[in-house]
Amino acid sequence: MLKTFGDVFKIPQLRNKVLFTLAIIIAYRIGASVPIPGINAEAVKSLFQANSNGLLGFLDMFSGGALNRMSVFSMGIMPYINASIIMSLMQGAHVIPYLDRLAKEGEQGRKKLTQITRYATLILGAIQSFGLTMAITKMPTPSGMPIVLDPTMAWMTMTVMTLVAGTVLIMWLGEQVTERGIGNGISLIIFAGIVERLPTATLGVFKLVQMDELSLLLAIFLLALVLTVLAVVIWVETAQRRIPVHYAKRMVGRKMYGGQTSFLPIKVDQSGVIAVIFAVSILSAPLTIAQFAPEWTVFGIPMSKKILEWFNHSSIIYNAIYAALVIFFCYFYNSISFNPKDLSENMKKSGGFIPGVRPGEPTAVYIQKILERVTLGGALFVACIAVLPDYIRSFMGAPFFFGGTSLLIVVGVSLDTIGQIESHLIMRHYEGFMKEGRIKGRWFNIK
């Protein structure tokens, strides 16, 4: 394993990609530590200490700790994710024909769609930044100190522009990592924010054990549980259903082609961390409004209070909606990224067929049936992992980092990044991270 990491720096192109990715992550972490001028740091600290296991702690996790510092990156990458969700839903539902045409125009259409997503991010970022700025000027703190020292119109204008600029900068950093670095830039930025909390949370567990607030036996059991769940998540995230595909022999000139067997791999969790991130982004909208507008009422009903009760992390309503959104986005992502009809047509043109299944439409139906069944298993597993650890954490008093959402994101992003590094190594005749097999996955049959 150590030799493999050394091989990474023997390949100039791969070394440059890895170093560029690390430099971008460092720049992001520095930006997350730069506070907005005019903020009372002590008031913010007291507010987040009182709500560390609630909504604010949850949102702060996705901002990489920038929110509890009220830094220039406090909005995080959520406006970009929300814009991406809106664009994906509009394309999947075929709401705007213009977007459908762009999706079929190849690379040029993809660039135009990316540009539209950027503009949508700018608009959503401005709206959310204005809401956050107005909220922190009125939000009460446990210490009674105001968060904003002098909330003038000039300060609010400056803050909104700063937060929007921070969001746009994070979006740009993520895109640079995707194009010139290793892994998906947006996912890596969220990953960096979650991992940043891990040392502090681990140190907190040791302190609890030292002060006898957490028994040593329970801490050992908790560690074993975390490792077990981590192993199961990795196993499922890398699991595949392989469909055998045979290619008929055919003569091209004087040469014989085909006559070989390959596999069509379908991942159990095809969407990876996308479904989890999308579900969290959707759920955070009403919670954010309720948290930052505590006096919101509709027909005399205190809606903010009701929403905070219904969407509490330990409530059945919140977890049921969360699980349903995860399952929905698993299926939705597969519907826009995996087209069985196009796949069957391409197989037919290249002389490929699935044994026992006729080419063309029957092959498309067969692949769609397997895809639905595999996706169901993967979606149910992801939904359980996203929900159940939060109950375990509440029951055992585990630190906040041991949550299903953060666990899925960390594992998914790690596997994706390591898989890309391994592909570069093997392409240049180096060994991968494992002497036998590949990081990209295991497989098993689902008939």
N, C-alpha and C positions, 0 to 999 in steps of 0.2 A: 504493500500500500504506500509506504513512504517513498519507495523507488518510483512508483507511478507519479506521485506528486512532483518528484524531481524531474521526471520526463516532461512534465507540463512546461517547464522553463527552458527545455532544450529546443523547443519548436518556436522560432521567433514570432510567427503569426499568432499562435495560441498564447504565448507569453504576453504579447501586447494586448490581446483581448482581455486576459485575466487582470493584468495591471490596470487597464483602462476601466474595467468594471469596478475594481477596488477603489480607484481614485474617485469615481462618480459617487460611490456609496459614502466615502469619507466626506466628500463635499456636501452630500445630503445631510449627514449627521452634524456637520458644522452649522449648516443653515438651520437645522432644527433646534440649535442651542442659542440662536440670536433672538433676543426678545423684542417685542414691539415697544417702541418708546411710549412712556406715559403709563405703564402698567405697574400696579402694586404687586410685586412678586410674593410678598408674605400673604396677601389676601388670596391670591391664586393658589398658593401652596396649601392653605387651610381648607379651601374649597375642595381640592382634589383629594386631600387626605380623608375628608369626610365622605367622599363618594368614590373611593378607590375601587370598590367592588360593584359599583353601579354603572349607570349609563356613561357617565363622564370617563370612568376608567376604561370602559369598553371602547369608546371613541378615541381616547388617548392612545390605546394600543395600536390602532390603525394609522394614527398620525405619527407614530414612532416616538412618542413622548413629547412632541412639539406642542400639543394642546395644553398640557399642564404647565408649560413654560410661557404660554401665549407668545410663541415665536412667530417669525415671518412665514413658517411652514405649518401654521396651526390648522389650515384647511386640509392639509394632506393631499392625497391623490383622489379623494372621493368625488369631487366634481368631474374629473375625467372618467372615472368608472361609471358614474351616473349618465354622462353623455354617451359612453359606449353602450350602456344598457339600452338607452332610448333608441340609438341608431340600430342596434341589433334587433330590437323588437319591431321597429318600423320596417326593416328589411324582411324579417321573418313573416310578418303579417301582410306584407305587400301593400302597405298603406300609401306610399308615394312611388309611382311608377319610375320617376327619375332616379331614385336610389336603386331600384331593381336593374335599371339599364347600366348604371355605374358598376354594379356588382358583376356584370357580365362582360365588362370591357377590359378585363385583365389588369395588368400592372397600372396602367394609366387610370382606370376607374378606381382602383384601390387607393391611389394617391389622392384622388378627389374626395373619396369618402373619409380618408384620414383628415383632410383639411377641414371638411364639414364638422367632423367630431371635435377638432380643435376649437372652432368657432363656438360650438355648443358648450364646450368646457369653459370658455371665457364667459359666456352668458350665465351659466349655472354658477360658476365661481363668484361672479359679481353679486348675484342674488344671495348666495349662501354667506358670502363675506359680509354683506350689509346686515343680514340677520344676526350673524355672530357678533358683529360690532355693536349693534343695538342691544343685544342681550347682555353682553358683559358690562354695559353701562348701568344696567338695572338689576343685575343678578345679586341676590343677597349672599353673604358669606357667613360661615359659622363664627368667625372672629368679629364680625360686624364692620370690618374695614371695607371701603369701596375698592373694587378691582381697578377702576380707572381713576386716576388722580385728578384730571381736569378734562371732562368729556365735552370739549368744544366742537363746533362744526368742523373746524380745520383739522382737529385731531381725528374725528370720525372719517373724514374724506381721505386723509393720509393713511389711516388704518385699512380701510376698504381697498385702496389701491395697492397697499403693501401685501395684503393677503391674496389678492388676485394675482399679483406678480409672483408671489411665492408658489401658488398653484401652477401657473404657467411654467415656471422654472422647473418644478418637479416633473411635470409632464414632459418637458424637453429633455431633462436628464434621463428619464425612463426610456424615451425613444432613442437616445444616443446609445444607451446600453444595449437595447434590442438590435440596433443596426451595426454597432461597432464593437460590442462587448460579448459576453457570454450569458445566455439565458434571457428570459423575458424581463425587460427593465422595470416595468410597473410592478410585477410580482416580486422582484428582488428588492424594490424599495419598501414594500410592505413587509417582506421577510426581514429586512434589516431592522425595521422598527420594532418587530416582535422579539427578535433575538436580543436586541439591546436591553430588554427588560429581564432576560433570563438570569444573568449574574446577580442582580439585585434580589430577585425572587428566591434564588437558591440560597443566598446569604441570609435572607429572611427566615428560611426554614431552619438553618443552623442556629440562628438566634432564638427561635421558638423552642428548639430542643434544649439549648443551654439554659433557658429560663424555665424549663419544665412546663411550658404551656403546650407543648406537643411531645408526646412520649416517643422514645427512641424506636420502640417496636412499631408504632404507627408510621413513623417516618420511613422505616425500612420497607414496610408494607406498601406505602405510597410510592416509593421509588420502584419497587418491583412491579407495581400496577402500571406506572408510567412506561416502564420499559416494555411490558407485555403489550400494552395498547399501541405503543410505537411500532413494535415488530409486526403486529397485525395490520396496522395502517400501511406500512411499507409493503407488506405482502399483497394486500389488495390493490394498492396503487400501481403495482407493477404487474398485476395479473392480466392475462390476455386469453381470449377465446380465439383459437386458430382454426380457420376454415381452410381445408385443403383445396388447392386449385391445381388442376392438371392442364398442361398445354399440349395440344395435338402437334404431331410432326408435320412439317410442310417443307416443300422444296422451294428455295429462292435461288434461281440460277442453278449452280451445281452444288450448292451447299444445303444441308439439311438443318432446319431450325426446329426448336420445340422439343417435345418429348420429355419434358422435365416436370417436376412437381414442386410447387412452392406453397406458401400459406398466406392467407389474408388475415392479419391480426386485428382483432377488435378488443380494445382495452375495456376492462370492467368499469373503470371510472374514466371514461373518455374525456370528460370536461375538466378533470384535474381540479385545480383550486378556483377555476372561473365560477362555478356554480355557487361555491361558498361565499366568495367575495361579492358576487351579484346579490345574493340573498341578504347578506349583512348590509349592503348599501341600501337596499329597498327598506329594510326594517329600521335603519337608522334615521330615516326621514321623519316619521311621526314622533319618534322618541326625541329627536333634536328639537323639533318645534315645541313639544310639551315641556322639555327641560328649560329651554331658553325663553318660553312665554308662559310662566307659571300661572298667570291670571287669565288665560284664554278661556272664555265661556261661550256656549252655544245654547240659546234659549234658556239661559239661567243655569245650565248644567256645566259644572267645572270640567271641561274636556281635558285640560292638561292633567289634572289629577286622575281622571279615569284612565287616560292613555298610559300614564306611568304605572297605574295598578295593573292594567291588562298586559302591558308589555314588560313587566318585571322579568328579569332573567330566570327566576325560579317559578314563574307562573306557567300553567298549562297552556293558556291561550298563546303566549309568546312562543313557547317551544313548538306547539303544533303548527303555527304559522311559519316559523323558521324552517321546520322540517319539510313542510309542503312547498315552500319556495325553493329549497335546495333540490328537491325531487323535480320540480317544474323546470328549473334552469338546467339540470342534468339532461333532461329530454330535449329542452329547447336548444341547447348547445349542439347536441348530436344531430338535430334536425337541420341545422344550418351549416354544419361542418362535414356531415357524412351523408352522401346521396347514393343510396343503393341502386337507383335506376341508372345513373351515369356510370357507376362502377360496373354494373353488369354489361352495359353497352361497350365499355372499354375492354372488358374481358373477352367479349364476343369478337371484337375486331382483332384482338391479338391472338385468337385461337384458344383462349382459356375457358375452362368449364369446371364446375363443381361436380364431383362424381355423384351420379344418381339424380342430378337436377338438370333440366333442360336449359340451354342458354336463353338469354333474353329476359322476358318478363318473369318467368318462373324463378330465375336466379335472383332477380331483384326482390321478389316476394320472400324468397328463402332468406336472403341476407337481412331484409327488414325485420323478419320474424325473430331471427337470432339477435339482432341489434336491440330490439325492444326488450327481450328477456334478459340479456346481459346488462342493459342499462338499468332495468328495474332492480336487479341485485345490487349493482354498484350504487345507485341512487339511495336505496334503503340503508345500505351500509354507511354512506357518507352522512345521511341524515341522523343516523344513530350516534355516530362519532361526534357530530356537531352538537348534539343535545345532551347525551348521557354524561360526559365528563363534567359538565357544569353542575349536575346534580351531585356527582361524587365529590366535587370540590366543595360544594356547600355543606354536604353532610360531614366530610372529614376535616373541613377547615383548611383545605389545601390552598396554596398561593394562587393568585389569579392567572398566572401564565399557563397553568395546567387547565386549559380549556379546549374543547373540541375544535373550535374555529381556528385558533392559533396553531394547534397541532396539525391540522390538515394542511394549512398554508405552509408551515415550515417544512413538513415532509414532502409535499407536492413540489414546492419550489426547489428544494434540495435535490430531489431525484431528477427533475428536469435539467437543472444546471450541471449536475454530475454526468448525466447522460450525454449532454452536448460536449462536455470536455472529453469524455471517453470516445465519442465518435471522431473527434479530431485526432486523438491519439492513435486509434486503430487505423484511420485513413492514412496515417503516415508510418504504419508498420510498427507501432509501439503496442505494448500490452495495455489492456484496460485496467480498471480498478480491481477486477476479479480475474483470476487465472482461468476459471471455468465459468462460462456463461457471460451474460451481458447485464449491465445495470438496468437496461430498458425493460426487462420484464420476465416474469414467469408466465405460465399459461396452464390452463386446465380446460377440460371439455365440459360444455354445458349443452346437453342434447335437448 
